[in-house]
Amino acid sequence: MKTFGDATRFGLAYERGPLAERGGRTSPYLASEGLLQLWAGGINLCELDQDPPEPYSSDWRGALADHLFPYVEWLVGHFKAFFQEAPFPLPLHADSAADFYRKAFNHLQAAPDHEAEEVSKILFDWFQTRCLAAGTDGGFPPEVFFRGLGSEIEISWESSKVRPYQGRCGYKNVRGRCVVSRTVFHPALYGFVRSFLQELEGRHPALRNDTGLLRTIGRADSIPALLPR
């Protein structure tokens, strides 16, 4: 796997799978089939609690097996948000972004009708802009949230209800929180995204002129403009 950052603090790793070569001649989605690991505080957030059922490979126990392009697209689209201070948008006490989402969801279930619509919108916006799972295209990734805290970035997760492989597996590390400095978070995330997009375009040159997803998120060289100096 290609690795970026420091797994003991914050890191990512990916590996393109065999289907990416056979099916990815024209589609960035098909060309991105592979494995992803996301580490926070020495914990692999993509590790399953048991081997995937047959016919899936046991190698997939330690990584998210999926088409990775939708996640990269989501990460690029929300780079700025990760570096901005993000107070909780509802008056709820919570220990992390993931904990806030869980408590806000419970609050929504009990909210009277005149409040439910507003709370639902707040909850939807928080999930879409903070949670990696918002980038999925039908997969079951861990629910990992990113939130700016001044000069630091909070990574928190709440994956207790996520059950990949038709509900036959769960994630080993279902709940937690880690805080790292921007100087740790930025190069790891940027290195991962840049490498992924450059490798995708390098192996499939036709994608450089694609009018769909690649053009939507921009070329790898344009990404630094999204980041704080």
N, C-alpha and C positions, 0 to 999 in steps of 0.2 A: 504493500500500500504506500502511496505517497502521503507523507505526513507534514503537518504545518502546526507550528506552535509547540507548546509544552503540555503534555498530557497531565502533569501534576498540577497545572494551573488551568489552562484552556488550550485545547487543540482539536484539530480535525484531520481526518485521513480518508482517502478514497481510492478506489480501484475500479477500473472499467471492466465490465464483464464480457464474455464471449459474444453475447447477443448484440452488443454495441457494434461489433465489427460487421456482423452479418446483416443487421437490420437498420443500420444507421446511415445509409448512404445519402438520404435526402432529408431525414427528419431529426432535428436536434433532440426530440424526446426519445426516439428509438436509439439514437447514438449515445445516449447518456446512461444506459443500463449499467448498473454496477453496485458497489458496496460503499457505505458511508459509516464512519465512526465519528462521534462527537464526545469529547472528553471535558470534564469540568472537575477541578479539584481531585484529580486522579481517578475519577469514576467514569467508566464508559457508559454513557447514557443510552446507547443503542444495543447494549448486550441483553439478550433474551434470558429468561429464567430456565430454559431447557432447549434442547436441540429442536429445530423445526421438524415437523412431521415429514415423512416420505411423501413425494420424491425430492423434497428440498434438501440441499446440502447442509451438513452439520457445520460447515465453514461459515454459514450465515448466522450462527448463534451469536457471534460477537460483533455483528454489524447490521445496519439497515440495508436490506436488499431491495432495490427499487430503481425506477428511472429517476436520476438525480437532477436533471435539468430544471424541473419545476421548483425544487428547493433552492437551487442557485439563483433562479430568476427572482424568487421571493427575497432571498438574502440581499441581492443587489438593490431591489426596489425599496428596501427598508433600512439600508445602511445608515442614512441620516437619523432615523428614529432611534437607533440603538445608542447613539451618542448624545441624545438630548435627555435632559432631566425629565423624569416621567412620574409625577405624583399620581396616586390612585384617583380615578375619576369619580369614585363614590365614597361617602364617609364611612368606610369600613376599615377596621383595624386588620392588617394583614402583615405577615412576615416577609412576603416576597410577591413578585408578579404572579407566579403560579398559584400561590395561596390566595391572593386577591381574586383571581379568576374563579377558583373553587368556591370561595365564600360569596362572591357576587352571583354565581350561578344558583347557589342555594337561596340567596336573597330573592332572586327572580322567581323561584318556585312559590315563594310565600307572598310575593308582592301583589297588592290589589290591582285590579284591571287598569286603573288610571295611572299607575306607576309602571306597570309591566312593559309597556311599549318603549318607554324611555330607557329603562334598565336594560332591556334586550338589545337596544341599539348600542348602548355604551359597552355592553359585554361583547357584542359582535365586533365592534371597532377595536377593542383591546386585543381580542384574539387575533384578528387579521393583521394587526401591526406589530404584535409582540411575540407571537407563537410560531415556531417553525412548522408546526403541523398545518398551518394555514396555507403552506406552499405545496401540500400534497395533491396529487391528481389521482386519488383513489386508494392511496396506500395507508398504512397504519404506523406512522412514525411516532417516536416519543414526543410528548407535549412539553417542549422546551421553550421557555420564555426568556427574552432579552430585555433589559431595562437599564437606562442610564441613571447613574447615581453620582452626579458631580463629575469627578475625575475618574470614576470607576464604572464598571459594567457589572450588573447582576445577572447571573445565569441561574435560573430556577426551573424546576421540573415537577410535574404531577402527571404520572403516566399509569396510575393504578387501574384506570378503566380502559386502557388501550390494550386490545387483544389481537395481535396479528395472527396470520395463518388460520383464518376461519375460527378465531377464538381459542385456538389450541395452545397458544403460547402467550406469555406476558413479558413485560420488561423486568429485569432483575432489580434495577435501582429505580424505584417508582416515585420517590419524592426526595427533594433536597434543594439546596441553595449554595451558590458559590459566588464570591465577589472577586473580580480581578481588575487590575488597572487597565486603562485604555492602551498603554504601551504594550501590554501582553495580548489584549484582545484584538487590537487593530491589525498587527502584522499577520497573526494566525488566520483571521477571517479573510483579509485581503489576499494573502498568499494562496489560500485554498481556491477562492473564486477566480483569481487571475489564472492560476495553473489549469484549472478545470476548463475554462473557456478557451484558453490558448491551445490546450491539447485537443479539444473538440474541433476547433477550427483547423488545426494543423492536420488532423487525420481526415477531415472532411471539408476541404477547401470550398466546396460549393456552398457551404453554410454561411460563408462570409457575406454573401449577397442575399441571404434568405430574407424574405419580406415579413416573416412571422416573428417568432420569439426572440431570435438573436438581435434583430433590429430594435425590438421593443426595449431590451435592457441595455443596448449599446455594446460596443466593442470593449475588450478587456482594457485597452489603453485609456478609455474614458472614465474608468471607475474612480481614479484618485480625485477627480473633481467633486465626487460625492462626499468625500471624507474630510474631517477636520484637519487643519494644518498642524 
